[in-house]
Amino acid sequence: MSTRVTTRVSAGELAGTREGGIDRYLAVPYAAPPVGARRFALPEPPPAWAGARDATEYGPTAPQTPYGPATARLLNNVIREGDDFLTANVWAPADAEGAPVMVWVHGGSFAHGSNALDGYDGSTFARDGVVFVGINYRLGSEGFSVLDDAPTNLGLHDVAAVLRWVRREIAAFGGDPARVTAFGESAGAIALATLLARPGHFELFDRVILQSGMATAAPRKKGGRITRRIAKQLGIPTTRAAFAATPAARLLEAETVVTAGATPISGGASFGPVVGDELVPVDPAEAIAGGAGDEVPVLLGWNTDEWRLWFVPSGIVDRIGLGLFTAARVAFRITPRVLRAYRAAHPGASRGELFGHLATDILLRRPLQRQADSRLAHGGAPTWVYEFAWPSPVARLGAAHAVEIGFVFDGLRSDDSVRIAGDDAPQPLADRMHAAWVRFAAEGDPGWRPWDARRPILVIDGDPEHDASTVVEGHRDAELRAWPERRRR
């Protein structure tokens, strides 16, 4: 039985619901609707409202297209039309005061996703004493166009804006504004890692969790390729006036055409941060290697079979022959020594499977471990590293990209989790993983040994004999050491 509950933020009063000792406020504006004169502009504060604003229903989502058929079978998505989509959903323990705060930034290749997914229900965090905030931000062309005369990285500016909003307003929900942990997966992790490299990151969060994503931003010219292709598809110039005069639906149609077949591993036109504004003044990966963000405790990791989400459902894994594999080797500069090490580590793997393992390490495992190494070398705040290894039985996915989310949220019964992890995923593993994330937010330590010279990694595999004190030292180092030493620019 739910009852009405209210609180007040700077813009006005909110009316939410209380049920089972948890308060819930949905579609709370943190910025004004980015439409009309505010389209392709930096986020602005939300206008004030009179009376109690209803916060009992999920709000609109950022303009986006559905996932393609192969991905849609595994990843759920919700699309709700409406202008007022720069909002946050908040779950909080009833009558909380000074509780730790966790802010979730969803993934989706900077083109899909929202805070309205069933799998992003924050009630399990509130149950465990955390004020949970799930956010929306601008996606696709609306959030990551590179126009001649408009700000860049608008979606990233939205994420920064909502984190500032959390600092100002979260006490109204019982949260401690000085104990904010931002966490995200895939594009959400990329956004947060890129913000971690920004000067002044302490105004945004105190701790950060990066699930399958690292700091990255393209040079302006390279990052603007997708904008130029969309403009060409529409027959318009790459100006703010031209894009603002184009209905969002037409931009989405053009996005669908120019991004067809693109994946994080196989490449193709895609959206993401670019270098050159106040949020991303320099290459964020280089900034982190140089010490940016060292003061912030970081929990980071990847999934063993990241690549399977993109290669297996689409059938690409079975279509990589010798010619395509050779071309990929050249493109990724994979030496014979590296190839021998991976063949030894994965005997019997097909060319497609072998390339998947290589690509996962190129894009995630190696750069994330380099980040942990650089933080250790600088003597900064601790870094904890994990590898999620539990194999989903669904569609030959194994420990694919995004499988871990249902475990982090302790939401294995949600439709979102069942789609990708099946209906018999191990609850004890969700209990442990969720508890580790909550402990990191509340105490600053997830419960296993932080990164040191022996390279400890918690391998999260569902084995009932393993717990948060069991780590593997030098996990997969035989493969990683085969790579040539990375040269600094």
Number of C-alpha atoms within 10 A of each C-alpha: 6 12 10 12 16 19 14 15 16 13 17 14 18 20 18 24 20 19 14 12 15 22 25 29 25 24 26 25 24 27 22 18 21 21 14 11 9 13 19 28 18 19 23 14 14 17 13 13 12 8 10 14 17 16 22 17 14 18 26 21 26 29 26 28 18 15 18 13 11 14 14 12 13 23 21 18 19 18 18 15 13 12 16 20 28 27 29 27 27 26 26 31 26 20 10 21 16 17 25 25 33 30 24 24 26 25 22 17 18 26 25 22 28 28 29 24 18 16 20 25 22 26 24 20 25 27 16 14 22 27 33 31 29 26 26 28 29 28 26 24 26 25 29 27 31 28 22 12 11 17 19 27 30 26 26 26 22 23 24 22 21 27 23 17 20 25 20 13 20 25 20 16 28 21 26 21 22 18 20 26 27 24 27 24 26 23 27 26 26 27 31 29 26 26 25 28 27 21 15 12 19 15 12 24 26 20 22 25 27 26 28 28 27 27 25 19 22 18 13 16 12 12 21 25 16 24 25 18 18 28 20 14 15 15 10 15 16 21 16 19 15 13 24 17 12 13 9 16 12 13 21 18 15 19 25 17 13 18 17 12 13 13 16 15 17 14 10 14 20 22 26 24 30 26 21 17 12 13 24 23 14 18 19 26 21 16 19 22 20 15 18 22 24 23 18 19 20 27 24 23 24 27 26 23 23 28 29 25 24 22 22 19 17 16 13 14 20 13 13 18 12 11 9 13 16 14 11 16 16 11 9 12 12 16 13 12 12 18 18 13 16 21 15 12 14 13 9 10 15 15 18 23 21 19 22 23 19 22 19 22 21 17 17 19 25 15 16 23 19 16 23 25 18 17 27 19 13 14 12 16 15 20 22 24 24 21 22 24 21 23 20 19 15 14 16 13 23 22 26 25 24 22 29 28 23 24 22 22 24 26 24 25 18 17 18 22 26 21 19 29 30 18 15 11 21 15 15 14 21 21 15 18 24 22 21 18 22 26 17 21 25 19 11 19 20 20 18 18 19 22 21 17 10 10 19 20 23 25 23 22 16 19 12 9 6 14 18 16 9 16 20 14 15 13 16 12 10 14 19 19 12 16 18 12 7 7 5 6 4
